[in-house]
Amino acid sequence: MAETERLWLVERDYGDESLVELVYATPDGSGRLVKHFSVQLLRAKEITAAIDVDPEKVEPIEDEPTRERYASEVERVRESHDPDETI
């Protein structure tokens, strides 16, 4: 099995045209993966506190304040949710 990296849900933004953007980040806040779903699809899908992804899909984050914010949010989510818990 290929190596994966665990990312945690740090943002959920509701945008235009009924789209929802989910941002998952690495525990140190240095990387993220952004997923877009329609509101309709999101209602039918279980969104978990964490996902395991191919490390090549993780986008690096250069902005230090964003990294710190994501790392803080990952810590908060990890303390209150199991990785496979629906949130």
C-alpha positions in Angstrom: 0.0 0.0 0.0 1.2 3.5 -0.8 2.2 5.8 1.9 -0.4 8.3 2.9 -0.5 11.5 5.0 -3.2 12.3 7.5 -4.8 15.8 7.1 -7.4 17.3 9.4 -10.4 19.5 8.5 -9.6 23.1 9.3 -12.0 25.2 7.2 -15.4 24.9 5.6 -16.4 27.8 3.4 -19.7 28.3 1.6 -19.0 30.1 -1.7 -21.0 31.1 -4.7 -23.2 28.8 -6.8 -23.9 26.5 -4.0 -20.3 25.2 -3.7 -18.6 24.3 -0.4 -14.9 24.4 0.0 -13.3 22.0 2.5 -9.7 22.6 3.5 -7.7 19.8 5.2 -4.3 20.6 6.6 -1.3 18.8 7.9 -0.8 18.8 11.7 2.0 21.4 11.4 0.0 23.6 9.1 2.6 23.4 6.3 0.4 21.7 3.7 -3.2 21.5 2.7 -5.7 19.9 0.4 -8.7 21.8 -0.9 -11.8 19.9 -1.9 -14.9 21.4 -3.6 -18.4 19.9 -3.3 -21.9 21.0 -4.2 -24.1 21.6 -1.3 -26.4 18.8 -2.5 -23.5 16.3 -2.7 -22.2 17.4 0.7 -25.5 16.6 2.3 -25.2 13.0 1.1 -21.5 12.6 2.0 -20.0 12.0 5.4 -17.3 14.6 6.2 -14.8 13.2 8.7 -12.5 15.1 10.9 -9.5 13.7 9.0 -8.6 12.1 5.7 -5.6 10.1 4.5 -4.2 11.3 1.2 -1.3 10.7 -1.1 1.4 13.2 0.0 1.9 14.3 -3.6 -1.6 15.8 -3.5 -0.7 18.1 -0.5 -0.1 21.7 -1.5 2.6 23.5 0.5 1.6 26.7 2.4 4.2 29.5 2.4 2.2 32.1 4.3 3.3 31.9 8.0 0.1 33.2 9.6 -2.0 30.7 7.6 0.4 27.9 8.6 0.0 28.9 12.3 -3.8 29.2 12.0 -4.1 25.8 10.4 -1.8 24.1 12.9 -3.8 25.6 15.8 -7.1 24.5 14.2 -5.7 20.9 13.6 -4.8 20.8 17.3 -8.3 21.8 18.3 -10.0 19.3 16.0 -7.6 16.5 17.0 -8.4 17.1 20.7 -12.2 16.9 20.2 -12.7 14.4 17.3 -11.5 11.0 16.3 -10.1 10.9 12.7 -13.1 9.0 11.3 -15.7 11.0 13.3 -18.2 12.8 11.1 -18.2 16.6 11.7 
